[in-house]
Amino acid sequence: MGILEIKNVGKRFGGLQALGDVNLSVAENTVHAIIGPNGAGKSTLLNCLVGKLIPDTGSVTFQGQSLLGRKPYEINQMGVSRVFQTPEIFSDLTVFENVMIPCFAHRDGAYKLNGINPVRSQNDIKEMAEAILNDVNMIDKRNMVASSMSRGDKRRLEMAMCLVQEPKLLLLDEPTAGMARADTNNTIDLLKEIKEKRDITMAIIEHDMHVVFSLAERITVLAQGTPLVEDTPENIKGHPKVREAYLGEAQV
C-alpha cells in the first residue's frame, strides 16, 4: 500500500465528467508525476487531495487515514503540503518572516526540526527558519522583501515555507510554470536535493517534460479524467499512445 491511495475516484461538474474511476497509488519516498493535456483532470484530482473539492465517488487516504471531508488546514496538519502554480507567499514581508509564519500559524505547535518537538518559543521558531533557509540556499536573502525576488526565488521561498512544516507528502502543481530555463533547472536541482535530504514523498503535476523526466520515478498519464497508462519514465517515453496523444517528441 502506498503512502497515498486514490481508489475509484470520480468527480462531475454538472454534465461534465472531470474524473472517472481514477485509481492511483503513490509509493512512499518516491517522486510520482501526473501528466496529461489541458482538461485531463489533473487539477481536479489535486484539489480532491487537498480538501478544495470532495469527490462524488471513491476514496482518498494518506497513511491509511481518509482525506475526504477534511478542511485544507487539517490535511496540512496531517503532513500534506502543496506548492501552487503561482507562488503563494507574503509579498510585503521579508524572506525570513515568510518562513516563520507557518510555524506561528500551526494550531498545535507540533512542528519539529532536528529533534525539537514541540516547537513553542519564538527562539525555536527562528532557529527552524534559519535552518530551512540554509537548506534551500536562501539564508543570504533572509532580509530581502519577497516581492523583489525573481519567480524562481519566490518558488524556492514557497518550498521553504512548506518544508518548515516537515510534510511527509509534498504536492507540486506545475512548480516551474512561467519560469525561465535557468530557474527551471535550479528548481529541479532543489527538488532533487530535498528528496535526498528528507523523508518525503512528492506528487507532481507538470507540463514540462524536461522537469517530469528529470525527477519522476513513476508517471501516470491522465486522459479525459481517467488514467491512460502508468509506468516508469523510460517506458512512458516509448509508449506509442502516450507519445502520439500527449507527449509528442519531448526534448529531455
N, C-alpha and C positions, 0 to 999 in steps of 0.2 A: 504493500500500500504506500502511495506517495504522501508527501507532506501536504499536498493539495490534491483533493479528489473532486472532480466535477462529473456528475452522473446524470445522464438523461435530461440535461437542462434545455428547456425551451422557453422562448420569450416572443410574444407578439405585441405589435403596436397597431391596434385596430385590425385591418385586413392584412397587414404586413408581418410575415414571419421573419423576425430578425435572427433568432436562433432556433434550431430544430434538432432535438435529441443529441446534444453535444456531450460526448464522453471524453474526458481528458485527465490524465494522471501526471502530476509533476513530481519527479523523484527528488528527495532531499539532497541538498548541496549540489544541485545541477543548475545549468542555465537553459531554460526552455523557451524557445521563441514561438510566437503565434503570428503567422503571416497570412496574407491574402489581399485581394483588391479592395478598393473602397466599397463599402456596403456588404462586406463578407460577414460582419457581425463581431469583429474584434473588439471594438469599443463597448458594444453592448455586453459582451462577455466580461470584460474588465469591470464594468460598472456593477455587474452582478456580484463580483468578488469583493468589492469594497463597500457594499451596502447602499449604493446610489440607486440600484434597481433590485427588484425582487423577481426572480424567475417565475413563470407561470407553472412550470413543471420541473421536477428533478431536485437534486440536492447538491450542495457545495459544502465540503468540510475541509478544515485546516487543522492538522494534527489531531484528527478524529473528532473535532468539535464543529458543529454546524455554524456557518456564517450567515445563514438566512435569517432575516428578521432583526438583525443587529444593526445598530447605528454605526456610521463610519468611525466614530471615535472609539467605539467598543472593539471594532475589528482591529483598529490600530493598536489598542492596548493588548490584544491577543498576540501581537507580534507581526502584523502585516502593515507594511508602509508602501506608499505609492508615490512615484515620480510622474508628474504631469507633462503633457506635451509642451505647455508654456510654463517655465519655472515658476513655482508658487513660493515667492519669497516676500519679505517686508522691505520694499524698495527704499524707504526713507531711513532704515536702520543700518547699522554697520554689520559687517560680516560676523563679528563676534556676537553681537546682540541677536542676530538671526539664529545662530546656533544655540544660544542659551534659551530661547523662547520655548522650544519643545519640552525642555526639562521642566520649566515652571508650569507649563500647560498640562502636563500629565497629572491625572487626577489622584493617583495613589502614590506618586513619588517613587515608583518601583524601578526606575531605570538603573542600570548598573554598568559599570565600566571598570575594567582592571580590578575586579574584586570588590568594588564599592556597591553595596546593595543593602538597604535602600539609600537613595540619594535625597537628602533633605536640606542641607545647608547651601547657602549661596556660594561658599568657597568650593564645595564639592562640585557644584554645577559649573563653576568657572574652570575647574580642573578638567572636567569632562569636555567642555567646549574647546579648550586648548588642545587636548589630546586628539580630538576628532579633526580639528583643523590641521594638526601636524600630519595625520593620516592621509588627508586629501591634498596635502601640499598647498595649504592656503593660510598658514599661520602668518606669513609676511603680509597678507592682505586683511588682517583681522580688523583694522581700523578704517578700511575703505567703506564708503556708503554703497550699499548693494546696487543702487540704480546706476552707478558709474561704471559698472563692470561689463565685460563682453558677455554675450549669450552663453558662451562656453563656461565662463567662470560662474555665471548665475546658475547654470546647471550643476556645476561642481558644488556650489553652496547648497543648493536644494538637496543634493545627495548627502551632504554633511548633516543637514537638518534631519534627514531620515535616519542616518546611521547612528546619530547620538542616542536614538531610541532603541538601538540594538535589535532591529527586527530579525525574525527568522525567515521571512519571505519579503522580498523587495519586488514590487510590481512596477515596471517601467513602460510608460505609454509614449512611444516614439521619442526616446531620450535624446536623439540627435536631430530632431526636426528643426529646420531653419538654420542649422549651423554650417559654417564654412568647413571645408575638408580638414583643415588643421585642427579645429575644435572637435570635429567628429572623431578623429584619430586619438586626440587627447582623452575624450570621453571613453572610448574603447579601452585605452590603457588603464584608465582609472577603474573601470568596472572589472578588468582583469585583476588589478591589484586588490580590490575589495574582495573578490572571490577567493584569492589566495590567502588573504589575511584573516578572513572571518568565516564563521559557521553560518553561512547564509545561502538561501535558495533564491534564484531570480527567474521571473517570468517576464518576457519582453515582447511587446507589440512594436513592430518596426517595419517600415517600408524599404529602408536602405539595406540592400542585400549584402553590401560590404560589412555593415555592422552585424547583421544576422550571422553570416558565415564566419566572422571573426570571433564571435562569442558563444554561439549556441552549441549545446551538446545534443539536444533533441529539437526538432522543429515540427509543429503542427500547422498544416495549411488548411485554412477555412475557405469554403466556397458556398455562398448563398446560405450562410448560417449553419452549415454542417461541416465537420472535418472531411477533407478530401483524402488526405494521407498524413501519417505521422511517421517520421523516420529520422535517421542521423543526417547531418548536413551533407555528407558525401552522397548518400542515396537520394536525398531530395534534389540535389543538383542534377542528377542524371535521370530523374523520373520524367518520362515524356509528357504526361498530362500536366504536371506542375510546370515544367519548362515552357510548354506551349501556352498554357492558360494564365499563369500567374507570375512567373519569374522572367521569362524571356531569356536572353543571353546575358545573365548577370555578370557584371565585372567585379571580380573579387581578387 
